[in-house]
Amino acid sequence: MSEIKNTNTDFEVRSLDAMCINDEEKKVPMWSNLQYLVFGILFGIVLIKSEVVSWFRIQEMFRLQSFHMFGVIGSAVVVGAISVFIIKKFKIKTIRGEEIILPKKDFNKGQIYGGLIFGFGWAMTGACPGPLYAQLGYGASVIIVSILMAMLGTWIYGLMREKLPH
């Protein structure tokens, strides 16, 4: 009878989700990174103009008083779903010709807990992690507290990751 080994396979499962490329091996000029800054600034302007970073709009959403945020989020989900469908159907590659791999993800109860914590934080602060820097750029300096707390939460998650239900 063979002996059953009790090995930790969590690393193998997590490594399937990781797409690691050694940036030092890429031959890309440093100035090409400016594209991310430009697109980030443009995206921040879109967030500001569409009012999705407005504390008042976010509170309206959580109080079910306005369709504005639900419309923006819903249209983003539709555009994302159509984009993923097109990427898979036509096997579209990146600008640099790299294959786009979208691995299947399994559902687990940790996503429920994480979603609830995320939603409570969003409702309390009126700040989603995505547009934090757009809010700061817009002049809402109090958002620095949310940025620091998001960093602290990420750090705590990193410490507790192995003990959390994944």
Number of C-alpha atoms within 10 A of each C-alpha: 3 4 5 6 6 6 6 8 8 10 8 9 10 9 10 11 13 9 7 7 8 6 8 7 7 8 7 10 7 7 7 9 10 10 10 10 11 11 11 14 15 13 14 21 16 14 17 17 11 13 16 20 23 16 17 11 18 24 18 15 16 17 10 11 10 14 11 16 20 14 11 13 12 12 12 12 12 11 12 12 12 12 12 13 12 12 17 14 9 8 11 15 13 9 7 6 8 9 12 12 13 10 9 8 8 6 9 10 9 12 12 11 12 11 11 12 12 14 15 13 17 18 17 13 15 21 20 19 14 11 16 20 18 21 24 14 15 13 10 12 12 10 19 14 11 19 17 11 13 16 13 12 12 12 12 11 13 10 11 10 11 10 8 9 10 12
